[in-house]
Amino acid sequence: MSRDLPQELITSINQGVVHPFFAVELKFDGDKVLRLWTGVGTLVRDDGTEWSGSGSLLEVSSVEETAEMAVKGATLTLSGVPSEVLSLALSEPYQGRVCNLYFGTLLDGAIDTGFTPIFSGYMDQMDIEDGPDTATVILKVENKLIDLERARVSRYTSGYQKSIYPNDLGLDFVEDLQDKKISWGSKG
């Protein structure tokens, strides 16, 4: 699948010295959002959002795209996690929450291209390798296309319809029609 790059990114790449970075945005319940980038220090976007630098401690696997409608995920690895941050990771529900990955470049320490989205999906599985002082968190994220593979469990019954819309009477007579004999095209 071809992807159009923003003109700013093309210009930055052609300038000779490119400082690429990845940024990860993990959205949890409520207003809790964890934003990390693969640089040092705090990165502030034009919209005022702040991204904490994780340097070489954050690793992003390759993000694969195919021409066919295939569900491909990615893996995020954060090493050197202090134990107090690890307890937060263990207590926060994460499965099914949104994960966005971005790519950008820096020019003279400032964001040159903005953030180009390269992946949007859901947090799926978290593995933690605990050491004596720090831990490594490995988070697998799945593509939003995974929704197309999930079974939709819905029934065309009055009970199911009323569980969603309590005052809807539209399916009240469906069960009576199941055994009703209808004579079509004849007297009777």
N, C-alpha and C positions, 0 to 999 in steps of 0.2 A: 504494500500500500504506500503510495507516495504521499509525502507530507510537505506542505508549503511552509517554508521557514520565513519568519518575519524579516523584513529588509534590514532592520537594525542588527539582527544576528548575522546575516550574510556580510554586512559591512564590517562588523567586529572581527569575524573570522578572517577576512581579507586584509586586516591591518597588520598581520604578522605575528604579534604577541597576543595570544589568547589565554585568558584565565577562566576556564570553564568551571562550572559548579553545578551540583544537583541540590535541589531543595525538596524536602519531604514535609507534607502537611497531614497530620493525623487528627481527625475530628472525633471526639468522644461525646458522651451524653452532655446535654446542656450546652454551655458555652466553652467547655474545655477543649482546647486545641493545642497540640504540640507541633511546633514548627522548628525544624532543624535544617541546616544547610552544611555543605561539605567544606566550609571555610572556617576562618578563625574570627572570633568576635561576634558582635551582633550586626545583622544585616537588616536595614530598614527599607522597605519598599516605598514606592511613591504613595500608596494608599495608607501608609502608616503602620502596616503590620510588621512585627519584629520576628526575625528568625535567629535562633541561637546557633552559634557556630559549634560544630562538632569535629572539625578538622578531619584527620584521617581515621577518626573513631567510627564514622558513619560510612558504611559501604552499601552501594546500590547495585544489585545484580543487573545483568543486561535485560532490557525491556524489548521483548520480541514482538514484531508485528508480522502477520502473514496476509497473503492475498485472500485467502478464504476466511470464513467466519469461524475462527478458532479461538478458544478461550486460553489465553496465555497469561500467566501471573508473573510476579516479581518477588524478590527476596530482599529485605532490608536487614542489615546487620549493624548493631550498635554495640561497640565494645567499650570496656572501661567504665561501665555504669556503676556508680556508687550504690551501696546497699540501701540507703534511704530512698533513692529514686526507684530502685528495684521493687521495694515494697509498694510504691504507688502503681507500678506497672502490674503487679500481681492483683491489686485490689480493684482496678478499673475494668469494667466490662469493655471488651474491645471487638469481639467478633461481630462482623456485619457493619462495622463503623467505616466511614469514608476515609480513604487514603488517596492523596493526590501527589504525584511526582512532577517536578518541574526541572527544566534545564535552562541555564543562562550563562552569561559571560560577564566578567568584570573588566573595566578599563580604568586604570589609575585608582583602584580601590572603590569605585562606584559601580552600581549596576548599570551595565551598558545596554542590555537588551530587554530588560524586564524578565519575566518568567515565561518560558514557552512550555505549556503543558505537554508531557510525554506519556502520562499514564494516569488513569483514574479508576479506582476500584474499591474493594472492600478488604478490611483486615480479616484474615482467616485463622491463622495458627501462629502461636507464639511459643518458641522454645527458649529456655533460659539455661545457660551454662554458668553455674555459680562457682566463683573462686573465693579465696580467703578474704580479699579486700574488695574486689570488683567482680562484675558479672558481664556476660555477653548476652544480648537479647537478639534473637533471630526471629523476625516477623515476616511471615509469608502473606502476601496480598494477592487477591484474585481479581481478575478483570470484571467489569460490570456486566459483560456478556454472560457471565455465569447465571444471571437471572433467567436467561432464555432456556437453560437446562433444568431449572427447578419445576417440579410438578405443581400445578395449580389445583388445589383441592377446593372445589366448590360444587354444590349440588343444586339442581333445579327442583328444590322442594320448598314447601311453605315454611317449614321450620328453619331451614338455612337462610331463606330470604328474610325472615323475621329476626334472625340473629343479627343481621346487618341493618335492616330497616324495620323496626318494630311495628310500624303502622301500615305497612304495605300488605294489601290483600290480594295482590296480583297472581299469586301462585296457590291460593287457597283451594282451588277446584282441580288442580292438576292430578292429585291422587285419585279423585273420583273418576276422572276420565280414563284412567289406566284400565279398568275392567268394564267400562261402559261399552255396550254393543251398539254400533251405529250401522244402520242399514242404508247403504248408499245406492241410489238409483233404483230402488224398488219400494213398493208399498209395504208398510209393516211397521 
